[in-house]
């Protein structure tokens, strides 16, 4: 997957993570999308590390993996940084 695909996937993952974890969030949409991009990278790394397969292409499995990574990062941010 190219870097542009990862960015687009991260934007989708960030939006889904924000939707899955409603509540007051002071960082705004832009930072949530940046967190989604980081979550896409983290989710892809963790998914390939634990044996879920490589993250390639733009399909439902990669969206779920990236969203899971974004949710984990968003949860961590809300619990420890905020």
GROMACS elastic network, one bead per residue, 0.5 to 0.9 nm:
[ bonds ]
;  ai    aj funct       b0    kb
    1     4     6  0.81750   500
    1     5     6  0.61091   500
    1     6     6  0.68555   500
    1    55     6  0.79590   500
    1    56     6  0.55869   500
    1    57     6  0.59169   500
    1    58     6  0.82175   500
    2     5     6  0.52898   500
    2     6     6  0.64560   500
    2     7     6  0.88348   500
    3     6     6  0.50335   500
    3     7     6  0.62429   500
    3     8     6  0.87098   500
    4     7     6  0.50675   500
    4     8     6  0.62482   500
    4     9     6  0.84822   500
    5     8     6  0.51444   500
    5     9     6  0.59569   500
    5    10     6  0.83735   500
    5    57     6  0.81366   500
    5    58     6  0.75048   500
    6    10     6  0.58929   500
    6    11     6  0.85472   500
    6    37     6  0.69881   500
    6    40     6  0.69206   500
    6    41     6  0.75688   500
    6    58     6  0.88480   500
    7    11     6  0.62078   500
    7    12     6  0.87059   500
    7    34     6  0.87625   500
    7    36     6  0.86306   500
    7    37     6  0.57439   500
    7    40     6  0.82477   500
    8    11     6  0.50912   500
    8    12     6  0.63796   500
    8    13     6  0.85763   500
    8    37     6  0.79513   500
    9    12     6  0.51721   500
    9    13     6  0.60480   500
    9    14     6  0.85203   500
    9    36     6  0.81438   500
    9    37     6  0.71354   500
    9    40     6  0.68304   500
    9    58     6  0.73459   500
    9    62     6  0.80751   500
    9    63     6  0.66802   500
    9    66     6  0.72892   500
    9    67     6  0.89010   500
   10    14     6  0.58795   500
   10    15     6  0.84552   500
   10    33     6  0.67279   500
   10    34     6  0.74370   500
   10    35     6  0.78253   500
   10    38     6  0.70319   500
   10    39     6  0.68431   500
   10    40     6  0.51639   500
   10    41     6  0.80060   500
   10    63     6  0.85024   500
   10    66     6  0.67949   500
   10    67     6  0.79621   500
   10    70     6  0.80991   500
   11    14     6  0.51171   500
   11    15     6  0.62423   500
   11    16     6  0.86307   500
   11    32     6  0.84551   500
   11    33     6  0.50497   500
   11    34     6  0.73741   500
   11    35     6  0.86306   500
   11    36     6  0.57536   500
   11    37     6  0.61208   500
   11    40     6  0.88178   500
   12    15     6  0.52198   500
   12    16     6  0.62082   500
   12    17     6  0.85702   500
   12    33     6  0.78963   500
   12    36     6  0.73882   500
   12    37     6  0.86224   500
   12    63     6  0.76104   500
   12    66     6  0.87013   500
   12    67     6  0.79386   500
   13    16     6  0.50699   500
   13    17     6  0.59594   500
   13    18     6  0.85220   500
   13    33     6  0.77824   500
   13    35     6  0.88822   500
   13    36     6  0.51977   500
   13    37     6  0.73289   500
   13    39     6  0.74928   500
   13    40     6  0.68671   500
   13    63     6  0.64237   500
   13    64     6  0.78229   500
   13    65     6  0.86859   500
   13    66     6  0.56774   500
   13    68     6  0.80589   500
   13    69     6  0.83672   500
   13    70     6  0.63417   500
   13    71     6  0.84537   500
   14    17     6  0.50475   500
   14    18     6  0.61382   500
   14    19     6  0.85283   500
   14    29     6  0.86544   500
   14    32     6  0.56884   500
   14    34     6  0.73662   500
   14    35     6  0.63389   500
   14    37     6  0.69057   500
   14    38     6  0.89798   500
   14    39     6  0.76654   500
   14    40     6  0.85241   500
   14    66     6  0.84989   500
   14    67     6  0.68012   500
   14    70     6  0.60438   500
   14    71     6  0.79888   500
   14    74     6  0.87942   500
   15    18     6  0.52173   500
   15    19     6  0.62056   500
   15    20     6  0.86630   500
   15    29     6  0.81954   500
   15    32     6  0.73640   500
   15    33     6  0.66437   500
   15    36     6  0.73494   500
   15    67     6  0.86287   500
   16    20     6  0.60595   500
   16    21     6  0.85691   500
   16    36     6  0.86439   500
   16    67     6  0.64658   500
   16    70     6  0.85487   500
   16    71     6  0.84787   500
   17    20     6  0.50245   500
   17    21     6  0.60994   500
   17    22     6  0.86999   500
   17    32     6  0.84398   500
   17    36     6  0.74315   500
   17    67     6  0.58349   500
   17    68     6  0.76338   500
   17    69     6  0.88135   500
   17    70     6  0.59175   500
   17    71     6  0.50312   500
   17    72     6  0.87938   500
   17    74     6  0.74530   500
   18    21     6  0.51692   500
   18    22     6  0.61458   500
   18    23     6  0.87230   500
   18    25     6  0.88252   500
   18    29     6  0.87058   500
   18    32     6  0.71653   500
   18    33     6  0.89484   500
   18    36     6  0.89816   500
   18    70     6  0.87089   500
   18    71     6  0.77318   500
   18    74     6  0.79753   500
   19    22     6  0.57701   500
   20    71     6  0.78201   500
   21    71     6  0.74985   500
   21    74     6  0.82488   500
   21    75     6  0.81144   500
   22    25     6  0.80913   500
   25    28     6  0.67362   500
   25    78     6  0.78576   500
   26    82     6  0.85409   500
   27    30     6  0.77782   500
   27    31     6  0.57498   500
   27    32     6  0.67759   500
   28    31     6  0.57665   500
   28    32     6  0.62451   500
   28    33     6  0.88114   500
   29    33     6  0.61062   500
   29    34     6  0.86031   500
   30    33     6  0.51456   500
   30    34     6  0.62839   500
   30    35     6  0.85708   500
   31    35     6  0.60089   500
   31    36     6  0.84240   500
   32    36     6  0.61053   500
   32    37     6  0.87164   500
   32    70     6  0.87796   500
   32    74     6  0.78467   500
   33    37     6  0.62874   500
   33    38     6  0.86393   500
   34    37     6  0.50767   500
   34    38     6  0.63374   500
   34    39     6  0.84717   500
   35    38     6  0.50203   500
   35    39     6  0.59410   500
   35    40     6  0.85250   500
   35    70     6  0.63142   500
   35    73     6  0.69686   500
   35    74     6  0.70482   500
   36    40     6  0.60491   500
   36    41     6  0.86660   500
   36    66     6  0.74929   500
   36    67     6  0.72475   500
   36    69     6  0.78106   500
   36    71     6  0.81629   500
   36    73     6  0.82281   500
   36    74     6  0.83625   500
   37    40     6  0.50497   500
   37    41     6  0.65343   500
   37    42     6  0.86670   500
   37    66     6  0.81007   500
   37    70     6  0.76070   500
   38    41     6  0.52119   500
   38    42     6  0.61002   500
   38    43     6  0.84114   500
   38    66     6  0.87314   500
   38    69     6  0.79441   500
   38    70     6  0.70318   500
   38    73     6  0.80769   500
   39    43     6  0.56188   500
   39    44     6  0.81365   500
   39    65     6  0.87150   500
   39    66     6  0.56974   500
   39    67     6  0.68443   500
   39    68     6  0.74333   500
   39    71     6  0.74416   500
   39    72     6  0.76117   500
   39    73     6  0.63023   500
   39    74     6  0.85122   500
   40    43     6  0.51329   500
   40    44     6  0.59580   500
   40    45     6  0.84807   500
   40    62     6  0.83336   500
   40    63     6  0.81623   500
   40    65     6  0.71745   500
   40    67     6  0.67887   500
   40    68     6  0.82494   500
   40    69     6  0.59957   500
   40    70     6  0.64777   500
   41    44     6  0.51649   500
   41    45     6  0.61552   500
   41    46     6  0.86144   500
   41    66     6  0.70865   500
   41    69     6  0.77368   500
   41    70     6  0.89974   500
   42    45     6  0.51159   500
   42    46     6  0.60461   500
   42    47     6  0.83298   500
   42    65     6  0.89524   500
   42    66     6  0.74536   500
   42    69     6  0.56280   500
   42    70     6  0.78859   500
   42    73     6  0.86296   500
   43    46     6  0.51404   500
   43    47     6  0.57745   500
   43    48     6  0.84167   500
   43    62     6  0.86726   500
   43    64     6  0.87884   500
   43    65     6  0.52705   500
   43    67     6  0.74545   500
   43    68     6  0.63466   500
   43    70     6  0.73405   500
   43    72     6  0.88366   500
   44    47     6  0.51046   500
   44    48     6  0.61310   500
   44    49     6  0.84199   500
   44    54     6  0.73851   500
   44    55     6  0.57601   500
   44    62     6  0.75795   500
   44    65     6  0.63603   500
   44    66     6  0.63735   500
   44    69     6  0.77709   500
   45    48     6  0.53455   500
   45    49     6  0.60129   500
   45    50     6  0.87519   500
   45    54     6  0.85259   500
   45    55     6  0.83719   500
   46    50     6  0.61778   500
   46    51     6  0.85337   500
   46    52     6  0.86182   500
   46    65     6  0.87260   500
   46    69     6  0.81438   500
   47    50     6  0.55042   500
   47    51     6  0.62953   500
   47    52     6  0.51335   500
   47    53     6  0.66958   500
   47    54     6  0.73505   500
   47    55     6  0.77195   500
   47    65     6  0.67912   500
   48    51     6  0.51638   500
   48    52     6  0.54994   500
   48    53     6  0.51070   500
   48    54     6  0.51901   500
   48    55     6  0.71144   500
   49    52     6  0.75820   500
   49    53     6  0.82613   500
   49    54     6  0.88730   500
   50    53     6  0.82346   500
   51    54     6  0.81279   500
   52    55     6  0.85950   500
   53    56     6  0.89856   500
   55    58     6  0.86695   500
   55    61     6  0.80137   500
   55    62     6  0.58582   500
   55    65     6  0.82542   500
   56    59     6  0.82669   500
   56    62     6  0.71660   500
   57    62     6  0.73093   500
   58    61     6  0.81913   500
   58    62     6  0.62359   500
   58    63     6  0.71650   500
   59    62     6  0.55293   500
   59    63     6  0.63052   500
   59    64     6  0.87636   500
   60    63     6  0.50323   500
   60    64     6  0.60967   500
   60    65     6  0.85487   500
   61    64     6  0.51702   500
   61    65     6  0.61265   500
   61    66     6  0.85543   500
   62    65     6  0.50095   500
   62    66     6  0.59600   500
   62    67     6  0.83239   500
   63    66     6  0.51881   500
   63    67     6  0.59392   500
   63    68     6  0.84771   500
   64    67     6  0.50341   500
   64    68     6  0.60314   500
   64    69     6  0.85921   500
   65    68     6  0.51500   500
   65    69     6  0.63380   500
   65    70     6  0.87002   500
   66    69     6  0.50881   500
   66    70     6  0.61719   500
   66    71     6  0.86133   500
   67    71     6  0.60135   500
   67    72     6  0.85041   500
   68    71     6  0.51013   500
   68    72     6  0.62106   500
   68    73     6  0.86634   500
   69    72     6  0.51583   500
   69    73     6  0.62582   500
   69    74     6  0.85743   500
   70    73     6  0.50691   500
   70    74     6  0.59356   500
   70    75     6  0.84017   500
   71    74     6  0.50087   500
   71    75     6  0.59343   500
   71    76     6  0.84245   500
   72    75     6  0.51517   500
   72    76     6  0.61176   500
   72    77     6  0.85352   500
   73    76     6  0.50484   500
   73    77     6  0.60202   500
   73    78     6  0.85510   500
   74    77     6  0.50229   500
   74    78     6  0.60909   500
   74    79     6  0.85791   500
   75    78     6  0.51571   500
   75    79     6  0.61301   500
   75    80     6  0.85079   500
   76    79     6  0.52352   500
   76    80     6  0.58869   500
   76    81     6  0.75133   500
   77    80     6  0.55491   500
   77    81     6  0.50435   500
   77    82     6  0.65436   500
   78    81     6  0.60373   500
   78    82     6  0.52896   500
   79    82     6  0.63457   500
